[in-house]
Amino acid sequence: MAHISKKWITPLKKIKQLSGFVQKTHTLRAASTLISGEPEGPTVKTDIPGPKSKQLIDELSAIQQAGSVQLFADYERSLGNYLVDVDGNVLLDVYTQISSMPLGYNHPDLLQLLNDPYNVKTIVNRPALGVFPGADWPKKLKNILLQVAPSGLNHVTTMMCGSCSNENAFKNIFIWYQRKQRGGSSDFSQEETESCMMNQSPGSPTLSVMSFQGAFHGRTLGALSTTHSKYIHKIDIPAFDWPIASFPQYRYPLHENQRENDAEDKRCLAEVEDLFAEFSKRGSPVAGIIVEPIQSEGGDNEASPQFFQELQRVVKKNGAALLIDEVQTGGGPTGKMWCHEHFGLDGPPDVVTFSKKMQLGGYYHKPDFKPSQPYRVFNTWMGDPAKLLLLQGVLEVVRRDSLLDLVQKSGKKLLTGLRSFEQEFPQLLHAARGRGTFLAISCPSTKLRDDLVARLKKKGIQTGGCGEHSIRLRPALIFTPKHADIFLDRFRQVLKETK
Ligand SMILES: Cc1ncc(COP(=O)(O)O)c(C=O)c1O
């Protein structure tokens, strides 16, 4: 992991020393859980959703579409890796708010941040960052976000969520592409300035972003045109007619199917090349490609480092930009800060988007992708200093407690366990895969997958589905081998009862 400036974290350390906190956490770290007072294991008292959750679902449904709500949580009582619901059920959370809680619930270091009046004011005074940032903003970006930037990327734009990060990153890519078409000039013709006001070319050019089948890049209008995981996200919404290439579909276990999987990489890359040519011919050239390092919502589909290396080469050759969407994979769950760091790319991608575990959305990019004029990529808040404050706390804990090492250790235990289940229950599970604790396993059918996820919950384990028939694991970075044991033990019980 790129290191976090020591100078920057001193004030936080001082606060902790004053409260005797450092000493307390030191002893905690020796224990099998990193969080003092965390439950020993899950306990389930009612159906989930229980009666109180059901009542609240009714109340919410009266004012909005609440069909996706699984339960109502008690965030006062949730702690560490355990999510407590309003009915008093205690769930080991291996899903963590769709992979967005890096340190679990109520982490003491994050709560501690709010004891500093300076930090409280950071929450109270939310600036329009593009116009009135606080004096500490450039330093915060440098000392927090840029300290963990993918190597070679030294520019960052902050945003709100994952979708709007991708959405705005597309704009940076189009602006970069058009500047190249103008021979590097940032001057516009009168025809361009007038035609864009009527959504016509040349001011509003016909350009495209290539994406992959099975991808998920968000639900805002532009990003949705690159999302292809489930029809329910897309139906009735107009979409850009942009190119969509096949993403590798591997056979498992990987080491027994190397030849077929290499051929699959080649097939998909050939399609990428063909689509570049086809869309250029159609008058809608591809300005950029967006790709997840592991397709997450779409089913935890992975591709080899060689696939990504070659993809980067093809993108470069065609004069387009490579955007790696690390919204779900970024922030440590694969055992590295950024999943694409596993790929050995030839230099950095052009743009890397983030959100979820990073607490705020945004993207790292090469300097060429900074527009020459202001207000071209802009909104009122453009991120949130309060969330950056949380990220500062998160990164300090990640470093202090060596959480990326812990992710690798716990992940190894989980993956070994999942692989043993494949052997023991071959009719129920196959294709255990992933990196770090960012893991998944597949079932032969959607019905069986949904059934396993539901019965895991009855045993106090919150997991999530992804794709058509996979179960995904997205624990917090504080998930220890002890939690892995609890998860594997309950999962095995569920599988045995399915036999
Ligand atoms: C890879 C990826 N990109 C983008 C998004 C969209 O992020 P958000 O839901 O914050 O808009 C997600 C959300 O799950 C994601 O997994």
The ligand as a MOL file (V3000), in Angstrom:
LIG
                    3D

  0  0  0     0  0            999 V3000
M  V30 BEGIN CTAB
M  V30 COUNTS 16 16 0 0 0
M  V30 BEGIN ATOM
M  V30 1 C -17.9030 -1.3650 -9.9850 0
M  V30 2 C -18.9590 -0.3850 -9.6040 0
M  V30 3 N -19.0200 0.7990 -10.2420 0
M  V30 4 C -19.9370 1.7260 -9.9280 0
M  V30 5 C -20.8680 1.4960 -8.9450 0
M  V30 6 C -21.8940 2.5310 -8.6180 0
M  V30 7 O -21.6370 3.0910 -7.3830 0
M  V30 8 P -22.7950 3.8660 -6.5970 0
M  V30 9 O -23.8010 2.8370 -6.2100 0
M  V30 10 O -22.0740 4.4880 -5.4410 0
M  V30 11 O -23.3400 4.8790 -7.5120 0
M  V30 12 C -20.8500 0.2790 -8.2500 0
M  V30 13 C -21.8390 -0.0020 -7.2080 0
M  V30 14 O -22.0430 -1.1040 -6.7560 0
M  V30 15 C -19.8730 -0.6950 -8.5990 0
M  V30 16 O -19.8180 -1.8710 -7.9800 0
M  V30 END ATOM
M  V30 BEGIN BOND
M  V30 1 1 1 2
M  V30 2 1 2 3
M  V30 3 2 2 15
M  V30 4 2 3 4
M  V30 5 1 4 5
M  V30 6 1 5 6
M  V30 7 2 5 12
M  V30 8 1 6 7
M  V30 9 1 7 8
M  V30 10 2 8 9
M  V30 11 1 8 10
M  V30 12 1 8 11
M  V30 13 1 12 13
M  V30 14 1 12 15
M  V30 15 2 13 14
M  V30 16 1 15 16
M  V30 END BOND
M  V30 END CTAB
M  END
